[in-house]
Amino acid sequence: MEVSIEGRKLVVYDIIGPYARENAAFDKSIVKEKWYHYSFLYFYEKCLEKGIQFVTPDVYFALPEPKPKAICVRERDDADMSVSFALRKAGVKLALIRSSENPLYACRFYWNLPRLTSYFDHSVVMRGVKTWVSPTSQFHPQCTPHPYYARVREVRPDFHNKKFLVLIQRNARVHWLRRLYVNFWNSVKPMPNFVNREGYLDRLRAVEYFSRYPDFDLYGYGWDKPVRYTHKYDEAVKNSWRGAPDDKFKTMQQYKFSLCFENCYLGGNVQYMSDSLYSGAVPVYWGAPDIENIFPANCFIDFRRFGCDFARLDEYLRAMDENTYNEYIKNINVWISSPAAYALSQEHYVSEMIEIFESYF
């Protein structure tokens, strides 16, 4: 993907993956996005409007000398600093480091966090590990920006027409080597505000329990393949899986309740709550221990209230009357158009990032 850099403020993105070269990460013809996900392309386009041009490191290194002024944003989940160091050697300012992944997956990133953040002026990471951010780097709480604020102004209760309960997640388990790494390092250096437990496995336990009922539906990619490391849940998945939804948001709108279990349990690690709230499927939440500091407690059902017992949760959900359900929806409607909801939106996130970028030029 060719770009014009003349007169632009350059931001070099140190990323990994299939789109990490030749500016592919910013190419609409290559990167496919769903409207109900935070859009990196939206971020890219808003930055272009402000005269900010993103490039991948290979594109920057190929520019003729003298190279233009640039800053580096590192957004990757490993501890390899070789590319960022090469950019710094070429005169690029290490401005911001960010990770949206959780410690079970990005384990090397998190247990090297004090060192990694010491090289950057700004650090965007989960609230739970704020104390691990280097004192030389300015902390910003990581959230998963949602795209709903400007699109969804109200949700409806529709109590008698909605289906009962849904879980929409892909079939994913953490690789055993990552679990081994986390178990070892968390015993040596316990991570603050972190419960060392695999949320992926807790979802499987939920599927195992609720699959006995025909009014529970499981959606997501990969469930046609075996669950990694175990066959214990094969029958439960077979009974409840309805395929991969064409539109996650529209599918979730059809249900009263949504199981909203995070991948892992770390303060500030909230990825899936906004999907449930804006679709009007009251979330049954288990994840960030500080969830009530991020979302109002009257907008969701905290699974911890039931001792993380599926039978007790099931009894509560099935016994809920229309008035109680409508009260949840009323509270959700108050929240989704509030300043607190805007603070978690992609519009706010993009505005904050642009402000940081522009401070360097």
Secondary structure as the mmCIF struct_conf table of DSSP 4:
data_model
#
loop_
_struct_conf.conf_type_id
_struct_conf.id
_struct_conf.beg_label_comp_id
_struct_conf.beg_label_asym_id
_struct_conf.beg_label_seq_id
_struct_conf.end_label_comp_id
_struct_conf.end_label_asym_id
_struct_conf.end_label_seq_id
TURN_TY1_P TURN_TY1_P1 GLU A 6 GLY A 7
HELX_LH_PP_P HELX_LH_PP_P1 ARG A 8 ARG A 8
STRN STRN1 LYS A 9 ASP A 14
BEND BEND1 GLY A 17 GLY A 17
TURN_TY1_P TURN_TY1_P2 PRO A 18 TYR A 19
BEND BEND2 ALA A 20 ARG A 21
TURN_TY1_P TURN_TY1_P3 GLU A 22 ASN A 23
HELX_RH_3T_P HELX_RH_3T_P1 ALA A 24 PHE A 26
TURN_TY1_P TURN_TY1_P4 LYS A 28 ILE A 30
TURN_TY1_P TURN_TY1_P5 TRP A 35 TYR A 36
BEND BEND3 HIS A 37 HIS A 37
HELX_RH_AL_P HELX_RH_AL_P1 PHE A 40 GLU A 49
TURN_TY1_P TURN_TY1_P6 LYS A 50 GLY A 51
STRN STRN2 ILE A 52 VAL A 55
HELX_RH_AL_P HELX_RH_AL_P2 PRO A 57 PHE A 61
TURN_TY1_P TURN_TY1_P7 ALA A 62 ALA A 62
BEND BEND4 LEU A 63 LEU A 63
HELX_LH_PP_P HELX_LH_PP_P2 PRO A 64 PRO A 64
BEND BEND5 GLU A 65 PRO A 66
HELX_LH_PP_P HELX_LH_PP_P3 LYS A 67 LYS A 69
STRN STRN3 ALA A 70 ARG A 74
BEND BEND6 ASP A 77 ASP A 78
HELX_RH_AL_P HELX_RH_AL_P3 SER A 82 LYS A 89
TURN_TY1_P TURN_TY1_P8 ALA A 90 GLY A 91
STRN STRN4 LYS A 93 ARG A 98
BEND BEND7 GLU A 101 GLU A 101
TURN_TY1_P TURN_TY1_P9 PRO A 103 TYR A 105
BEND BEND8 ALA A 106 ALA A 106
HELX_RH_AL_P HELX_RH_AL_P4 CYS A 107 TRP A 111
TURN_TY1_P TURN_TY1_P10 ASN A 112 ASN A 112
HELX_RH_AL_P HELX_RH_AL_P5 LEU A 113 THR A 117
TURN_TY1_P TURN_TY1_P11 SER A 118 TYR A 119
BEND BEND9 ASP A 121 ASP A 121
STRN STRN5 HIS A 122 VAL A 125
HELX_RH_3T_P HELX_RH_3T_P2 ARG A 127 TRP A 132
BEND BEND10 VAL A 133 VAL A 133
TURN_TY1_P TURN_TY1_P12 PRO A 135 THR A 136
BEND BEND11 SER A 137 SER A 137
STRN STRN6 GLN A 138 PRO A 141
STRN STRN7 HIS A 146 HIS A 146
BEND BEND12 PRO A 147 PRO A 147
TURN_TY1_P TURN_TY1_P13 TYR A 149 ARG A 151
TURN_TY1_P TURN_TY1_P14 PHE A 159 ASN A 161
BEND BEND13 LYS A 162 LYS A 162
STRN STRN8 LYS A 163 ILE A 168
HELX_RH_AL_P HELX_RH_AL_P6 TRP A 176 VAL A 188
BEND BEND14 LYS A 189 LYS A 189
HELX_LH_PP_P HELX_LH_PP_P4 PRO A 190 MET A 191
TURN_TY1_P TURN_TY1_P15 PRO A 192 ASN A 193
STRN STRN9 PHE A 194 VAL A 195
HELX_RH_AL_P HELX_RH_AL_P7 GLY A 199 PHE A 210
TURN_TY1_P TURN_TY1_P16 SER A 211 ARG A 212
BEND BEND15 TYR A 213 TYR A 213
TURN_TY1_P TURN_TY1_P17 PRO A 214 ASP A 215
STRN STRN10 PHE A 216 TYR A 219
TURN_TY1_P TURN_TY1_P18 TYR A 221 ASP A 224
BEND BEND16 LYS A 225 LYS A 225
HELX_LH_PP_P HELX_LH_PP_P5 PRO A 226 VAL A 227
TURN_TY1_P TURN_TY1_P19 ARG A 228 TYR A 229
TURN_TY1_P TURN_TY1_P20 LYS A 232 TYR A 233
HELX_RH_AL_P HELX_RH_AL_P8 ASP A 234 SER A 240
STRN STRN11 TRP A 241 TRP A 241
BEND BEND17 ASP A 246 ASP A 246
HELX_RH_AL_P HELX_RH_AL_P9 LYS A 248 MET A 252
TURN_TY1_P TURN_TY1_P21 GLN A 253 GLN A 254
STRN STRN12 TYR A 255 PHE A 261
BEND BEND18 ASN A 263 CYS A 264
STRN STRN13 TYR A 265 LEU A 266
TURN_TY1_P TURN_TY1_P22 GLY A 267 GLY A 268
BEND BEND19 TYR A 272 TYR A 272
HELX_RH_AL_P HELX_RH_AL_P10 MET A 273 SER A 279
TURN_TY1_P TURN_TY1_P23 GLY A 280 GLY A 280
STRN STRN14 VAL A 282 TRP A 286
BEND BEND20 GLY A 287 GLY A 287
TURN_TY1_P TURN_TY1_P24 PRO A 289 ASP A 290
HELX_RH_3T_P HELX_RH_3T_P3 ILE A 291 ASN A 293
TURN_TY1_P TURN_TY1_P25 ILE A 294 ILE A 294
BEND BEND21 PHE A 295 PHE A 295
HELX_RH_3T_P HELX_RH_3T_P4 ALA A 297 CYS A 299
BEND BEND22 PHE A 300 PHE A 300
STRN STRN15 ILE A 301 ASP A 302
HELX_RH_3T_P HELX_RH_3T_P5 PHE A 303 PHE A 306
TURN_TY1_P TURN_TY1_P26 GLY A 307 CYS A 308
HELX_RH_AL_P HELX_RH_AL_P11 PHE A 310 ALA A 319
HELX_RH_AL_P HELX_RH_AL_P12 GLU A 322 ILE A 336
TURN_TY1_P TURN_TY1_P27 SER A 337 SER A 337
BEND BEND23 SER A 338 SER A 338
HELX_RH_AL_P HELX_RH_AL_P13 PRO A 339 TYR A 342
TURN_TY1_P TURN_TY1_P28 ALA A 343 LEU A 344
STRN STRN16 SER A 345 SER A 345
HELX_RH_AL_P HELX_RH_AL_P14 GLN A 346 GLU A 358
TURN_TY1_P TURN_TY1_P29 SER A 359 TYR A 360
#
